Every structure is written in C-alpha cells, then in structure tokens.
C-alpha cells in the first residue's frame, strides 16, 4: 500500500515543508502559506520559537525540530510528514546563514560547514521528497539561493560557492523532474531585512592584507542590519505568485538591488564572451 493513503491528519490546501522557519524568509513564507489557507510544517533547530505561529493556526501549522545537516533527521522528518498528511506539496529549502571572509581567510571546516548547510542538506531533503512527489505527479521545490548565487564579490566567496552549487544542482533537477509535473524555483534575493546581517552570519579570522577587498564588506555588513531595502513579506508573496503561475520561472530574482546587479552581471558576461569568442572557437580540431 502506498504511504500516501495512510495519512493520519487533515491537510487543508497544500502541504508545505519549510526549513529555517524561525525567522526571516522562512518565517515569512510560512505566514504567507498559512494566510493562503495551506498547511505548514515549519522546521527549525529550536522549534519552540514557532509556538506563536502554531497557536495562531493550530489546525494547519506544526513546528518540528530539524537540523538540515543531519541526514538521519531529514529522513525522519520527511517520513513523519508523509505519515501525517500523506504528501509534501511544496518543499522550501531555506535554512542558512551568511559568512564573511576572503578565500585565504576561510578554513576547510568553515567551507565544509557552509556546504553541508546550503548544499548537502537541501540535496538530501530534495531526494527525500521526490519519490512522493513523483508518485503524485505534482509538487514544487523552492531553493532559497541569493543574488550571490549568480555572481560573487570579495568577502563572500565561500557563501556564493554554496549557492552556485545549489543553483547548478537545481538547473539539472528542474529538467529531470518536469516530466513528473514537479516545479523547481530558485529564489535569488538581494538585501532583505532578515537576521543575516546580525545574528545569522559568521566570519573567518581576519588577515590584514585583505582589508581593502574582503575587509570592506566585513566592515559594512553589520551596519546594514535593519536598513536593507527588501521586505521579506513581499518576497514571500512573490514566491507564492511565481509558484501559482502556469510558467513558474527557474530563477526568480527579488529586490531592485538584485535586479540591477544581475542584469549588470549578465551584460558583462555577454560582453566578455563576445570579446573572446574568436579564441573560444579556435580550439576545435581542424
């Protein structure tokens, strides 16, 4: 018997499984989904911080403990959600944090920890929900990336590397699962008023030689807290709009700063490719 037919709880609307739901984008997406009449499984390392959300929607919200770097816990949580509701309609891989540091400043352990959080965790969650989505012939996977998943700059190379990896995985994934009716949406926010600039980031030990490059964002980033132009509630609404579209985009940039920076990056990349096109094309066998 398929496990989708053994659900033990009612699930109005879509069933969302959201990681990193305690604050920021995760919290805003959970609130938007609940406002739309859907059911939300909101996960966090400390689920008690979601008690108010559950109290406000006791019939459609549940908080679950999940550290996305734990493969065993990922498997257990997905199994629980399938047992409760019979399905996961939307997976949102949102859990994450910022990291500042020049590449030389960043240790192997810092790189591995970031990759576990931003890449291996989302990849494991995606693999865990896909068999159920495939059997149902529907579903959506939302990967919370960043404008730093399209380009990078001094001081955020490690962070961007994890987002580049997630986007590469998602580009292939979208083509693989489209025949099963499953959507993949990669979200690329600019600067939004989340906790990224305050509590939700780490920093590598500083090497003074990089003060004029990576040191610039290290000095400026904390001061941006609470002044970022992006509104997480509007971001959440935009994500729901994109998911509800008949032609959901693969990538959705959010914020004027993201739009400006991504267009500039695309223009620059095209110009560089055209400049070097003749050399590029000269390397095939005669």
N, C-alpha and C positions, 0 to 999 in steps of 0.2 A: 504494500500500500504506500502511495506517495505521502510523504510527511506533510505536504501542503494541505491535505484533507484532515489533519488531526489537530487543527488549531484549538486552543482552549480559551481564547478571549475574543471578544468582538473587536473589530478594527474598522471604525468609520473612515472613509476616504482612503487615501494612500497611506502605506506604512513607510515611515522614514526611519533610517538608522543613521544617526549623526554623531560623528566623533568630535571631541573637543568642544562640547556644547555648553561648557560652563560660562563662557563669556565670548565677546567679540562676534565674529561671523557665525560661529556655531550656535550661539545663543539666539542671534537674530534670525537665522534660518529656522530654528526650532519654533520660535514665536510666530514667524510668518506661516509655516506649515500648519500650526495649530489654529491660527486665525482663518486659514482656508478650510478648516473642518477636517483636517487629516489627523492621523495617529503618529505620534513621535516617540521613538526610543532614543533618548538623549543620553549620550555616554560621556563620561569624564573620569579622570583619575580620582576625583573626590566628588562622587555623585550627590553628596549631601548639599552641595551648593546649588543644586537644582530643585531643592524641596519646594520653593515657592512656585516654580513652573508646574510641578506635579500637583500641588494643592489647587492651583487655578484651573487645571484640566485633569481631574482625577480619572476620568473615563477614557482619556485619549493620550495621556503622557505618562511615561515611566522613565525613571533615571536608573542607569546601570553603570557599574564600575568597569572601566576599560582603560588599560594602558596599551596603546596600539603597537608598542614594541614587544608585546608578549604574544607569541603565536598561539600558545595554548589558550589564552584568554580570548583571543579573537575567535577561535573555533567554538569555544563555549558560548560566547555571546550570540554569535550568528545562529547556533543551534537553539538557544533559548528563544530568540525572536521568531524563528520558524515554528517552534513548538507553540508559542503563544498565539501568533497571528497567522501562521501558515504561509507567510510571504515577506519579502522585503521589496517594496516598490522603488524606493529611492535610497541609495547609499550616498552619504556625503562624507568624503574623506577630508576632514577639516583640521584635525588635531595638528598642532605645530607650534613653532616658536622661531623667533629671529636669532641670528647670530652675526656678530661683527668681528672682523679680523682680516688682515691681509693673509694671503695664502701661506706665506712663510711663517706667519704667526700661528696658524691653525694646526693643531696636532692631529695625528691619526685618529685618536679617540674622539676628538670633537667632530671630525668628519664622519666617522662611523656612527656616532650617536645621532647626528642630524639625518644621515641616510636611513637609519632604522626608523626614525620618526616620520620623515617626509616621503620615503620611497618604499622601503620593505614592508612597513605597516600597511599603508594603503594598498600595496600589491597583494598582500595576504588577505585583506578584507575583501578586495575585489574578487579574488579567486574563490573565497568562501561563499559569496552571494551569487556568483554567476550560475552555478548549476540550477539553483531555484528559479532565477530569472529566465534561464533558457527554457526550462520546463513549462513556465507560464507564458512564454513568448512575449514578455514585456519587462520593462524596468528601466531605470536610469542610474548612472553612476556619475556623481559630481566630484570632480577633483579640484580642490582648492589650491591653486597654484599662486602666481603672483606676476606682476609685470616683470619681475625678476626671473621669471621662467622663460622669457623671450630674449632678454639681454641682461648684461651684468655691468657692474662698475666697481671701483676699488672699495674693498672692505666688506663686500657681501658675496664674494666668490663661492664660499662653501655653501651658503644658503641657496644661491642661484643654482649651483651644481645639482642640488637635490631636486629643485623644481624643474630644471632642464630634464633630468632623468624621468621624473613623473610625467612630464609632457610627452617625451618620446614614447614611453610605455602607452600612454593614453591615445596617441595618434594611431598606433597599430591596433590597440584594443577596439577603438571605435569602428574600424573597418572589419575586424573579426566578429564583432557581436551585432552589427547592424542587421544581418540576415535573420537574427532571432528577435528582432523588434526591440532591442535594447539601445538606449541612447547613452552617449558619453559626452559630458560637458566639462570642459576645462575652464575654470574661472581665474582671471588674471587681474586682481585688484591692484590699484595704485595705493596711495597713502590714505588709510581709513582710521577712524577713531576707535581702534581696538586697544588691547593692552600690549601690543607688540613693542612699542617704544618704551614701555615702563617695565612691568614685571615679566613679560613674556619674551625676553631675549637674553642671550648670554654673550660673553665677549672673550676672545682669546687674550693671552698675555701680550702686552704691547712691546713691539720693537721700535725704538725711537726713529729709526731710519725711514719708517713708513708714515711719519706724521703728516707729510704733505699730500699723501694719497689716501690710503685707507684711514688715516687718522682724522680726515675731515668728517666722514660720516660718524665715526666714533664720538667726535666732539659734538656734532649737531643733532644726532638721532634722539637722545633723551629729551632734548628741549622741544621736540615736535609733539610730545605727548599731549593730547587734548586739543591740539591745533590742526590736526590733519583735516583736509577738506572733505574726505569721504564719509558718508553716513551709512553705517552698517545696516540699518533698517531698509534703506533704499537699495542697498546691494542685495539683500535677501529678496526683496520684491522683484528685482531684476532677474535673479536666478529663477524664481518661480515662473516669471513671464517667459524666459527662454525655454524652460522645460516644457511649458504648455504649448509652445509653438509647434506647428507642423514641421518646421525646418529648424530644429534646435541646432545652434552653431556648435562646432567642435570647440572653438575658443571664444570666450566672452570676456573682453577687457572691461573693467569697471573704473570709472573716475576720469575726469578731464586730464589729470596728470598721466594716467596710464595710456589714454588715447594719444596724447601728444607724443609721449616717449616711444610708443610702439610704432606709430607712423614714421617718426624720425628714424628709428632703427630699420624699418623696412625699406625706406628710401635710401638710406646709407648702404644697406646690404645689396640692394639692386645696383646702385652706382658702382660699388666695388666689384661686383660680379661682371658688369659690363666692361669696366676698365681692364680687367684681367681675362676677358673672355677669349681672346686670341691665344693666350698662353694656355688657358684651360683646355681649349680644343686641339692643341698641338701635340697632345701626349698619346694619341692612339697609334697603333702600328700603321705604317704607310701601306 
